[in-house]
Structure formats: C-alpha cells, structure tokens
C-alpha cells in the first residue's frame, strides 16, 4: 500500500473508557456493513478485584443498533493498562480473535517474570490468528494491512484499514507526544523507526490512537492525521533525529511510574483476554510478583 493509491474511507467509531483513558474502536466497511472491534476493554476495579463487561456490552449494543456484522476482534498488542475483552467478545459472538505474532515472545518474557512457565502454552494459541508484518486480510470488502510497529512493546502492530490506521501506543494525539518504551521488550530506538514508518502512510491518512490522557484537562480526542503529527507532535518537534528522540524518550520514561494495572492486566491479556481458571474453591486469582520492577519511581 502506497500513499499515492486512493484508499476507501473506513467508517470509524471510537469509545472512550474513562477509567483507563483507553479508546476502543469499531471500524466498519460502509459497503457491506461488516466490522471489526479493535482493542476492547474488560472492566476491572482495582479496589474490589471485580470485573464487568459494561464497556464490551456497550460496543455490542452499538453494533446491533447500526446493523453491523462482526468479522473480527483485534488487539494491537498485549496491553499493560487494561484487561482485553477479546475472550468475552468471542464467546458472545463467535467472531475470531487476532493479534501480532510477536506476542509469543512477550508471553515467554512475562512467564519468566510471573514464574508461570508451566501454566499455559506460550505459542499464541489463545488467538485464532497471529499476524505477521505485511499480512493482509479483509473487513467486509475493505483491505486491511498489518504493520509491525515495535517499540512500546516488541509485539505492537498497527492495522491500516482503507484511509485509517489504528496505531495504539505509538503516537498519541499531537499534544500528548509519543508512547513510553521502557516496558520489558520495549525500545525507544524501535519506537522511532515505527513512528517513521507510520508517517510514510500519506499526509491525509487518519491516525487513531489507543489512549488519550487529556492534557490540560481538555476533552478526550483520538483522531489525528499524518500531516498533523508531522507538524504538531510535541515530541517529534523537539526530536528531529533518532538520537535526539531516544534521549528524549528514555529521559521521560525514567520519570514515569509503571501503569497501575500492568501486573494484573498482562496475566489476562497474554491469555487472549481470558481470566485465570477458577481454583478448587471456584474463585479466580491473579498472581502479583513482588519487587519485579524495583528501579522505577514509586507511583505515589
């Protein structure tokens, strides 16, 4: 796919999840009314340990109201800040799930952190399809291209659907800068390369981010263009070269606390959005490794 080729306009609907500042998407083919859900959230309350499906059910109700037919449930990467609702949604709808093939490497890495190597296969079998860089598939009649965009995680991918690209934790809105790159397997250098690749998509390409932390208290936003990111992104304006960007990103990351849900969410998300199996008393439990990230700032 080149920037000179005319591309169909995807129909995109964003759903802002305030608790985690996440944006979930429904992207639809206007011609066939087939659609995909991208990065759905399973609700989780940190204080009580309670889970709920309100956010996912809202999306399903929207799809039914619009008369869409669900083709895919897609994740851009294993999230560190919210639980994926992919498992719940595929159980409800039968639609296949997918993620990037590098998730296998993330599974192996985090199984060592959790000391859970024997709990489940680290082979990506928790999803129906694992996408490689350059893979193509369809949502209805619309072509979708998969781009490997590592940096935030080593498994991050973007979905280019017609004139829209779903880039999640790579570029935020221009006033929010770029994503962090200090998680296990992350790389500021790789993030720079991924950003440069995204910026070749063509100036009018619509970019849809996965989080918005509402700088300055403004209302949530999630859509920009390649042209806007080139001229207005606060990190890219400061860092014009790879070396400058790596220095800027690594300096920022050293001062960031770890995400509030990282240790809880990855146990779920590396299982395709599946909660741990119930134990003998019928209850499910999450495992929290203590002092796994001693070098990061305290979150208070």
N, C-alpha and C positions, 0 to 999 in steps of 0.2 A: 504494500500500500504506500503510495507516494502522496506528497502534499498537492501535486498537480491534478490528481484524479478527483473528479466530482464524487462526493460521498452523500449517501442518503441521510436525511435528518432523522435521528433516533428520537423517540418520544421518551423523555426522562422525567421521573417524579422522585423527589427527594423527601425523606422522612427524618427529621431531626430528633435524636434521642438525647434529651437534656441531661440525664444523669451521667452519661459518659461522653457527652459532646460529640456523639457519633452521627454520621449521616448514612442511612440505609437507602438503597435505590431500587426502584422498579424501572427497567428500561424496556420499551416495547417497540415492536415493528408496527407502524401505522397501517401497513397494507394488510397484514394477516392477523393483527392483534395478539400475536404470540409475544411473550415477555420473559424476562429473567429477573430474579431478585439478586441483588449484589450486596454482600456484607450485612446480612440481617443480624439483629441483636436479640439475644435471650436475656430477659430482665433478671437482674441479680441484686439483692440487697445485702450490703456488706455487714450490716449490724446484726441482722437476724439469720443470715445464710439462706434466706428464702429466694426461690426462683419463681418466675412467672412468664407468661407468653403474651402479655399485652401488646408489646411492640410488634411481634410477628403476626399476631391475630389482626392487628390494625392493617397491616400490609395485605394479608389475605382478603380482608373485607374490601379493601380498595380495589384489588384485582377483580373480585367478583362484581363490584359495582360498575367498573369500567368495561366489563365483558371481555377481559383479557384471558388468555390461556397460558398457563405457566409452563415454560420449556426447561428452565434451568434454575438452580440455586447455586450461586457463585460466591466464592470468597477470594479476596485479593491476596491474603496471607494469613498465617495464624496470628490472631490479634492478641495484644498484650493488655488491652484496656477494657474489653468487654467479652462476654460469652457469645459465641456464634449460635444462632438459632437454626443453622443448616440441618442438624439432625431432627429437630422438631418439625421443620417445614417439609422435609422429605417424607417423614412418617405421615404427615397430614395429607400430602398431595401426591406422593409418588414421583415427583419430579427429581431428576438426577442432580447430584451434587458434584462440584468440581473445585479444584484449587491448583496451584502450580506444583510441578513435580519435585521441586527442591524442598517441599515440605518434609520429605523423607529425611533429609539431612537435619532439619530442625527437630524432628521427632527424636532422632538419635542423640542430638546435642542435649535436649531437655530431659530425656530419660536418664541421662547421667546426673543431671542436676537434681532430679527427683529421686534418684536411686530406684528407678522403676523399670529397669531394662526387661524384666520378665513379665510385665503386666499386660502388654499388648504388642502386636506386631508393628515395627517401625518401617512399614513398607507402603504407606499411603492407601492401604486397602479400605480405610474408613470413608473414602470418597469414591464416587462412581467413575470419575475420570481425573487424571492428572495431566495438566497441560505443560507442554514444553514451549520454549521460546519460538515464536513464529507459527505455532499451531493456529488453525482456523476452524471455526465451526459456525453454526447459524442460530440466530434467534428469529424464528419465522423465516422470512426471506432475506433477512439482513445478515451480511457477512460480519463476523467478529474475528479480530486478530488478537492473539495473545503476545504481549511484550514482557519479557523478563526484566524487572526493574529492581534489582537488589540494592541494598544499602541500609534501609530501615531494618529489614530482615534479609537473610540470604535467600528467602523463598518468595519475596514480593513479586507480584505480576500486575500488569495493567491490562484492562480489556478495552480495545478500540472497537466501538460499535458505530458504524456509519461515521457521522461527524463528531461523535462524542468519545472521550477517553476517560475511563474510571481509574484514577491514579492513586487513590487512597493515600497512605502515609509516605508520600514522596514530596509533593508540593502542597502546601496549604493555600488558603486564599492569600493574595499578594501581601496583605498587611500582617499575615501570620508567618511568613517565611517558609522554611523547609522543615521536614521531619527530623527527629533525632536519629542517630545512627550508632548508639552505644549499647544496644542490646547484644547478648551473645549471638555471634554470627553477623552482626551489623558492621558497616564500614562507611565512613564518610567519603572515602575515595570512590567506592562503588556507587554511593548515592549521587555524587556529582555526575558520574558517567550516565546514570539512569535519567537524571534530570535533563542532561544534554540531549539524550535520545528522545525524550518526550517533546522537547522544544523543536524537534525537526518535523513534527506532525503537520505543521501548517498553521499560520497565524490565526485562522478562524476556527480551528478545532476547539470545541468546548471541552474544558477540563473539569472533572467532578472529583472533589477531594473527599476524604473519608472522615475528617474531623474539622470542627471549627470551634475555637475556644473564645470567640467573640472579643477580640482585642478592643480595649477601651470601653467595653460594655455595650458595643453595638449589637444589633440583631444578628442571628445566625445567617451565614451565607455559605454556599458550597459550589457555585459555578463561576468559573473564570474562562479566559481564553489563553491560548499560547501567547498571543501578542501582549496581553495584559501581564502575564507572568514575566515575559522578557523585559518589559519596561518598568514594572512596578514592584516586583517581589523584593521585599526588604533585605533578604539575604543575598539574592543574586545581584542587587545593586551594589552591595558592599564587596562582594567577592566575584571578581571577573575572571579569575583563573582557578584551576583545580587546587593549586597550593593554597591560595587565599581561602577558598571555600573549606578545605579540610581543616585549616587552622581555625576558622570561624566556627564551624560546626562542632569540632571537638572541644573548643573552649566553652561553647554554650552547653554541650552535653555534660561536661564536668560539674555544672552547677544545677542540673536538673535532678529532682528526686525520681525514683523509679515510679512507674504508674501504680496507682492504688490497687489495681486488680491483677497485676502481672502474674503473681504466683498462683492465684486461683484460676485465672482465665485460661492459661496455657494448658493446664491439665484437661480442660474441657475442649479447647479448640484443636489440640493435636489429636483428638479423637473424633474429629469431624463434627464438633458441636454436641457430643454425647456426654452426659453426666456420668460420673463413675457408677459402676454397678452397685446395687444395694448389697450390704453385708448381711450377716446372719440375722440381725435384728430388723431387717427391712429398711434401714437407713443408709443414705449415701454420705460419703465423707470425702473431703478434699485434704490433700497432703501438703503441708507447708514446710519447705526446707528452711531451717534457721541459719542466719548468717551466710546466706548464699551470695549476697552482694554487699559485702562489708565496706567496699571502697566508695559507695555512692553517698550523697548527702542524705541526712535524715529528712523525712518528709514533713516534719513539723516546723 
